[in-house]
Amino acid sequence: MEKYDPRIDAYIEKSADFAKPILTHLRQLVHQASPNILETIKWGFPHFDYKGTICSMASFKEHCAFGFWKSTLLSDPDKILQKDSGEAMGQLGRIKHIADLPEDEVLASYILEAAYLNDAGIKVKKARATEKAPIEIPNYFINALKEFPQAQSQFENFSNSHRKEYIQWFEDAKTEETKNKRIATAIEWLTEGKGRNWKYQSKGR
């Protein structure tokens, strides 16, 4: 793992024009907060690590997202984390402009606190399964959900049939790139409380 991963350069370059300055700014801010933080790509998203995942960012068609893996453990003195919001993946809502982000000093302090949690070995308690006999969930999706507690909670509250719809969608992917894109989309939909076939349901099908 390197401090600067060329795959993130490629990710930013492929993103929509509005997203490029946002992602570039977030990336620079993370590294300015701590020179010990490294970057990588996991599940199709840019992630930032120090003794474990600290935070991640992603771009979508009309917005960007930024989230902390251990958001529920952060003190949040400036009340910037939307822990219970279904507005978007991550905890900063739908980011469409750099102005939508908290002040650099504020966000940097959260990044440092997240790094401290990893340094101290403090872990998030695992959510308890809500069904007696859940279907088998692939490890790659279990790991992806750990990054987004809100999406994880929604997925765990789904019935077995709704979970299976998502898992089958991943398994049907012909390439790893397609699978990663589907996982990214699934996390966004889950954060918004949507099932795999929500588009059809909204049309009364």
Secondary structure by P-SEA (a helix, b strand, c coil): cccccaaaaaaaaaccccaaaaaaaaaaaaaaacccbbbbbcccbbbbbcccccccccccccbbbbbbcccccccccccccccccccccccccccccccccccaaaaaaaaaaaaaaaaaccccccccccccccccccaaaaaaaaacaaaaaaaaaccaaaaaaaaaaaaacccaaaaaaaaaaaaaaaaaccccaaaaaaacc
